C-alpha cells in the first residue's frame, strides 16, 4: 500500500505567494460565464483571531455582449511551473476583433504579484483596462494619481497597487470610483501600434 502524501497537492488554477510570518498572498481563478475571473486573498495563520482567508480584491468582468469589456476577457488558463521560480498563470481570450493575453507572475523577493496584459486588435479599441472591486474587509487608505498608486489595508496589513511601464508600454492610469479600482490603458507608444499592453503590480508594504 502506498503512503499518502504528507501535504495536499496544489489546487489547480491558484497561485500562492509567501509574504512572511506564515502569510500568503493568494490568487484564485474561477469561472464567470465564458471567462476566468480572479480573486486576490490574504491567508493568515491560525491563532491571529482573523477569519482566513481575507478577500482583498475581485476582478470585475464583462460579458460576451461587450467587444471591449472593462476587464480582459480571458477564456483559457494554464498554471506553468518554472525551475527555481514560483509558478506563473498564463491566460488568453478573444472578444470582438481583439486577441488578449495575460501573465500573472509571482516575485518572491519583492513579495509582489505582477500582471502583464496585452491586447492585439485590428481596430483601435474603445476602452482597455482592468477593473477590481475592493472587498468589504479591505479599507482604502490613499490614492495617488501622480505616482500611479492605490493603497489599502486589511487584517493589519497594508497593500499597494502600482502601475508599471514596459519597454513597449507606458504606465496605465489608476483611478478609484466608489469601491472599484480602475486600471486604464493610456496611449500606445506609436500611432501604428496593433498590440496594446499595460502592466501593474500588487505588493505588501512592510
C-alpha positions as semicolon CSV with decimal commas, in nm:
position;residue;x (nm);y (nm);z (nm)
1;X;0,000;0,000;0,000
2;X;0,140;0,339;-0,097
3;X;0,196;0,602;0,168
4;X;-0,034;0,905;0,134
5;X;0,139;1,237;0,069
6;X;0,222;1,445;0,376
7;X;0,098;1,763;0,212
8;X;-0,202;1,819;-0,010
9;X;-0,132;1,875;-0,380
10;X;-0,166;2,234;-0,503
11;X;-0,514;2,338;-0,607
12;X;-0,541;2,390;-0,985
13;X;-0,581;2,750;-1,105
14;X;-0,439;2,904;-0,788
15;X;-0,121;3,097;-0,709
16;X;0,018;3,126;-0,355
17;X;0,290;3,380;-0,275
18;X;0,457;3,365;0,070
19;X;0,484;3,717;0,218
20;X;0,631;3,637;0,561
21;X;0,500;3,547;0,908
22;X;0,337;3,236;0,759
23;X;0,106;3,451;0,547
24;X;0,022;3,405;0,182
25;X;-0,100;3,638;-0,089
26;X;-0,325;3,412;-0,295
27;X;-0,481;3,448;-0,640
28;X;-0,777;3,220;-0,715
29;X;-0,906;3,182;-1,070
30;X;-1,261;3,056;-1,124
31;X;-1,525;3,057;-1,394
32;X;-1,760;3,350;-1,450
33;X;-1,974;3,274;-1,752
34;X;-1,750;3,222;-2,054
35;X;-1,431;3,353;-1,888
36;X;-1,199;3,327;-1,591
37;X;-1,228;3,587;-1,318
38;X;-0,980;3,610;-1,032
39;X;-0,985;3,699;-0,666
40;X;-0,690;3,812;-0,455
41;X;-0,690;3,698;-0,092
42;X;-0,471;3,720;0,216
43;X;-0,421;3,390;0,400
44;X;-0,322;3,427;0,767
45;X;-0,218;3,153;1,010
46;X;-0,438;3,022;1,288
47;X;-0,419;3,199;1,621
48;X;-0,436;3,555;1,487
49;X;-0,805;3,593;1,565
50;X;-0,884;3,661;1,198
51;X;-1,120;3,461;0,980
52;X;-0,898;3,346;0,695
53;X;-0,868;3,386;0,403
54;X;-0,944;3,758;0,377
55;X;-1,074;3,867;0,038
56;X;-0,891;4,178;-0,084
57;X;-0,986;4,232;-0,448
58;X;-1,201;4,061;-0,709
59;X;-1,196;4,128;-1,081
60;X;-1,499;4,293;-1,239
61;X;-1,584;4,109;-1,559
62;X;-1,780;4,192;-1,871
63;X;-1,992;3,953;-2,078
64;X;-1,994;3,812;-2,432
65;X;-2,204;4,114;-2,533
66;X;-1,909;4,351;-2,481
67;X;-1,647;4,378;-2,757
68;X;-1,434;4,592;-2,522
69;X;-1,512;4,475;-2,168
70;X;-1,395;4,653;-1,852
71;X;-1,152;4,367;-1,779
72;X;-0,970;4,134;-2,019
73;X;-1,199;3,853;-2,145
74;X;-0,969;3,564;-2,052
75;X;-1,120;3,230;-2,152
76;X;-0,825;2,991;-2,123
77;X;-0,581;2,942;-1,837
78;X;-0,265;2,744;-1,766
79;X;-0,058;2,742;-1,447
80;X;0,303;2,688;-1,554
81;X;0,577;2,565;-1,323
82;X;0,929;2,704;-1,360
83;X;1,264;2,582;-1,229
84;X;1,377;2,776;-0,919
85;X;1,083;3,015;-0,954
86;X;0,724;3,022;-0,835
87;X;0,452;2,920;-1,084
88;X;0,306;3,174;-1,326
89;X;-0,050;3,191;-1,461
90;X;-0,089;3,236;-1,838
91;X;-0,428;3,330;-1,982
92;X;-0,573;3,401;-2,328
93;X;-0,906;3,515;-2,469
94;X;-1,091;3,668;-2,765
95;X;-1,353;3,942;-2,784
96;X;-1,465;4,144;-3,087
97;X;-1,159;4,171;-3,312
98;X;-0,920;4,163;-3,016
99;X;-0,696;3,878;-2,904
100;X;-0,598;3,900;-2,538
101;X;-0,320;3,751;-2,330
102;X;-0,212;3,790;-1,969
103;X;0,056;3,664;-1,736
104;X;0,027;3,676;-1,357
105;X;0,376;3,636;-1,214
106;X;0,484;3,590;-0,853
107;X;0,803;3,771;-0,748
108;X;0,909;3,616;-0,418
109;X;1,190;3,855;-0,322
110;X;0,969;4,162;-0,374
111;X;0,658;3,998;-0,217
112;X;0,484;4,110;-0,532
113;X;0,238;3,984;-0,792
114;X;0,286;4,137;-1,137
115;X;0,014;4,150;-1,402
116;X;0,116;4,188;-1,767
117;X;-0,180;4,230;-2,003
118;X;-0,182;4,268;-2,381
119;X;-0,450;4,302;-2,649
120;X;-0,380;4,269;-3,020
121;X;-0,660;4,427;-3,222
122;X;-0,737;4,507;-3,585
123;X;-0,920;4,828;-3,491
124;X;-0,841;5,090;-3,228
125;X;-1,007;4,975;-2,902
126;X;-1,278;5,191;-2,748
127;X;-1,153;5,128;-2,395
128;X;-0,889;4,899;-2,245
129;X;-0,802;4,818;-1,889
130;X;-0,865;4,608;-1,582
131;X;-1,110;4,663;-1,301
132;X;-1,130;4,537;-0,944
133;X;-1,382;4,562;-0,664
134;X;-1,237;4,638;-0,321
135;X;-1,369;4,378;-0,074
136;X;-1,574;4,480;0,233
137;X;-1,298;4,370;0,474
138;X;-1,042;4,592;0,298
139;X;-1,021;4,967;0,365
140;X;-0,895;5,225;0,119
141;X;-0,604;5,431;0,257
142;X;-0,467;5,651;-0,022
143;X;-0,499;5,720;-0,393
144;X;-0,204;5,899;-0,555
145;X;-0,269;5,965;-0,923
146;X;0,072;6,130;-0,973
147;X;0,268;5,821;-0,866
148;X;0,008;5,577;-1,002
149;X;-0,057;5,403;-0,670
150;X;-0,354;5,295;-0,461
151;X;-0,301;5,178;-0,102
152;X;-0,546;4,978;0,105
153;X;-0,534;4,776;0,426
154;X;-0,683;4,451;0,555
155;X;-0,613;4,227;0,855
156;X;-0,345;4,463;0,983
157;X;-0,151;4,456;0,655
158;X;-0,106;4,736;0,400
159;X;-0,103;4,669;0,027
160;X;-0,013;4,883;-0,271
161;X;-0,141;4,856;-0,626
162;X;0,100;5,034;-0,861
163;X;0,102;5,097;-1,236
164;X;0,420;4,996;-1,419
165;X;0,580;5,059;-1,756
166;X;0,744;4,820;-2,001
167;X;0,978;4,860;-2,299
168;X;0,674;4,891;-2,528
169;X;0,414;5,036;-2,291
170;X;0,353;5,343;-2,079
171;X;0,213;5,314;-1,724
172;X;-0,165;5,277;-1,710
173;X;-0,379;5,531;-1,526
174;X;-0,514;5,426;-1,185
175;X;-0,845;5,561;-1,059
176;X;-1,077;5,484;-0,772
177;X;-1,452;5,514;-0,831
178;X;-1,662;5,427;-0,527
179;X;-1,541;5,075;-0,435
180;X;-1,387;4,995;-0,774
181;X;-1,024;5,029;-0,882
182;X;-0,988;5,116;-1,250
183;X;-0,662;5,044;-1,432
184;X;-0,690;5,221;-1,766
185;X;-0,463;5,176;-2,068
186;X;-0,324;5,518;-2,152
187;X;-0,192;5,566;-2,505
188;X;0,007;5,346;-2,745
189;X;0,370;5,446;-2,784
190;X;0,331;5,464;-3,164
191;X;0,043;5,556;-3,394
192;X;0,070;5,232;-3,591
193;X;0,059;5,006;-3,284
194;X;-0,159;4,698;-3,311
195;X;-0,075;4,548;-2,972
196;X;-0,174;4,738;-2,660
197;X;-0,009;4,644;-2,333
198;X;-0,045;4,750;-1,970
199;X;0,130;4,636;-1,655
200;X;0,054;4,673;-1,285
201;X;0,167;4,508;-0,965
202;X;0,037;4,438;-0,616
203;X;0,273;4,419;-0,320
204;X;0,268;4,422;0,057
205;X;0,415;4,722;0,235
206;X;0,631;4,630;0,532
